Amino acid sequence: MKTDTKKLALNEFVKTLKKKYKNRIKKIILFGSYARGDYDEESDIDILVIGDVPQREISYLSAEILLKYGEVISTIVETPEEFEKFKDSFFHKSILKEGVEIG
């Protein structure tokens, strides 16, 4: 049951992002325990958004999803330039290794 809620929350989050920001998003990457498949009921959904979008608005969308579904979506927003700059960091390498591009 909870897994279905996570999936619904994630799908709505991604659909809303794509609709609202269209060509401003380069990639949406799911990472962390949900991407690996080793999550539990308490796990959040980790998302990296690469694009020219405001972190504040993405945070508001995450809050709306939390209120509607009771699921926490933790987001990191980076411009394409920021992502390129940090892509060789351990953190970014692990996202690229285990992450799943979902948008």
C-alpha positions, 0 to 999 in steps of 0.5 A: 500500500505504502509503495503504491503511495510512493509511486503515485507521489513520484509520478505526480511530482515528475508530471507537474515538474515537466508540465510547469517547466517544460524545456527548462529541465534537462534531467530528473534523476531518482537516486537513493534507496527508492532508486536502488529498491532497498527502501522502507515505509519511512524512506524519502524519495530523493530527486536531483533536478538538473535545469534552470528552475527555482529551488524554492518552487520545487520545494513548494511542490515537494510540500504539496506532495507531502500534504497530499500523499504523506510522502517526503520528496527530497530534492536537489536542484542544480543548473546544468553548469553546476552539475557539470562542475561537480559531476566528479565529486563522490556524491555526484558519481554515486548519483550517476551510478545508482540513479535512474533518469525519470525525466 
